[in-house]
Amino acid sequence: MKIRLLPRITRWHPIATTLILAGTLAAIARFTYGLGATTNLSDEFPWGLWIGFDFLGIGLAASGFTIVAAVHLFHAKEYEPIVRPAILTAFIGYMLVVLVLILDLGRPDHFWHPLVMWNPHSVMCEISWCLMLYTSVLSLEFAPIVLERFNILWPIKWIHAISLPLMIFGVLLSTLHQSSFGSLYLIVPNRLHALWYTPLLPVLFFISCLASGISMILLESLIFSRGGRDLLPTRLRANLAKVIAVILALYFVVRVENLLARGAWHDLTTVTYFSLAFYAEMLIGFVIPFGLLVVERVRNSRRGLYAASLLVVVGFALNRMNTAITGLENYPAQTYFPSMIEIFIMLGITALGFSAFSFVVKHLPIFEPVAVTPRVRQEAVTARPEPVFLTRHGGDLESS
Amino acid sequence: MLIDLTVCVGCNVCQGACKEENQLPPSEEKYLSLTAYTALSKYNDLYIRRMCQHCDVPTCVSVCPVAALSKADTGPVAYDAEKCIGCRYCLQACPYHVPKYEWSSTRPRIQKCKFCAPRLAKGLQPACAEACPTGATVFGERDELLLEAARRVSAEPTKYVPRIYGKDDVGGTSMLYLSPVPFEQLGFDARLGKIPMPMLTMSALSKVPNVLSVGGVMLGGIWWITNRRTEVAAFEASEKKGETPRPEDKP
């Protein structure tokens, strides 16, 4: 089956190169002239586009822990083909966020301070620790793919030996910091608009990252396919889609119930900047994709799934940007629109991420069936590149 | 410090003294800035002196990931630029919008009222309190100032609104205000409440150890059960076929 009907970006290389160059120049300007001259941030609006981008990057990288947990901890082995793409996505996502954070910090030369100067009361301190530890975990999870490419097999054994505690640790760290990004805003009830501020922010951030992470990996599995064959059989893709629908429904119920309980729904009865932003994020990211995904025909169709997952990802982006920007324009009455330099740095880093992804995919066996032990894997790698795909009976690769 | 708005005449000597003490450019400023750690703003005929509140449970101290901000027992919330990483969470979180950031610098710091910590250490009053000619700003022990404020309010109940701002707002602050009109009319945030802001994030952070321990055991348990199930299934399948099970499949 040849894969058609999905929009493709043409002339990606010149576009990416331009964006990365522009981003690099913008970054040089930021370091030369300081944050004040190059961004639209201010005392009233100290966090802007870049913080929103951090939320986005980390949230879309959530597949790194959900898929690993599903396959290796819950033994849903039939999803093994998407483990590597998920780990790669997460790894790149986290690297980009670290890069943005370093650009965003007023004193990037002090970025290591949270490691030695603790403050257990600070959500930011907890996030720094989680980010650092989880990026290390991801590096270890990703390392075998690189090592086996260069046929250095002995460290893989060691990583394999600690893989179970490592994976459990990774899942826990992700749970913590995915929700902690929401906790960051718990301390600004006076600033953040009531449509977004709720004591449940950490819970909502966690639930929504599950949906966006899986949608992201679904998108990748649809876009990248090897030899014209799908990474996952239609049935498994449809199952993932069902999982997304359930998470979306759960999010919707918790969010709306909470709005009703806090009385914040009053803000939705009038047409304002805030209520429109809220409706946009809820419709695009939650209601419409849920409506699509409950239809079996959509779940079984490539285009349908593509559209629905894309909506989830876009709605998720809106939700995070609304929390980080729109909701804070509420108080003190303050508007913020990112400067060109902020935008170029963000676009450049995004382009860098996509380029890194396609580079790694080209040179490392990411979209391939995976065997389990290093020995078997080595054979799989050196053998003729005839991908073995899963049977419909869900036979796992360990036994095949 | 106790600031009685009924006594303030708006002479702005406090700002001058503050600027001299902190070696800041001596221009008159209406709002808090990098060069004004205190400022007088006018509401009708009242002058309201603004500065860092030096909260008892400071939001900025709780959010700082590197503990660059700290609260001293003697009152001041101090800042250590050597530790600061520039995350600006303090600017975002401060309920009074006090910290100001050196946006134009490539090695930016925050600036705010220091409660004249070096003077306090020498047994002196803060510069502004010492300079105040009318006694609108009085320095002293917080407990004594609270008693004094309560005495003033009960002595002249028609002159003051029956509230000492800062007594228990966001858990209490070192700066206490008395006013003849409701504080909401003077630009004071009335929505802040009495619970210290750091409690809001502590409720989430305190769950971290539980998530780690309970989550770790739970995930380990799930792995064990699902792994065992696969093993048993493989064993049964091989038994049915009458084959000898592979050694690694043995339950």
Interface residues (C-beta under 8 A of the other chain):
Chain A: F31 T32 Y33 G34 L35 G36 A37 L41 S42 D43 E44 P46 W47 A69 H72 L73 F74 H75 K77 D104 L105 G106 R107 P108 H110 F111 H113 P114 M117 W118 N119 P120 H121 S122 V123 M124 C125 E126 I127 S128 L164 I168 F169 V171 L172 T175 L176 S179 S180 S183 L184 L186 I187 V188 P189 N190 R191 P199 P202 P332 S399
Chain B: T59 V61 S62 V63 C64 P65 V66 A67 A68 K83 C84 I85 G86 C87 R88 Y89 L91 Q92 A93 P95 H97 P99 K100 Y101 E102 W103 S104 S105 T106 R107 P108 D189 R191 L192 M197 P198 L200 T201 M202 S203 A204 L205 V208 V211 L212 G215 G216 L219 G220 I222 W223 T226 N227 R229 T230 A234
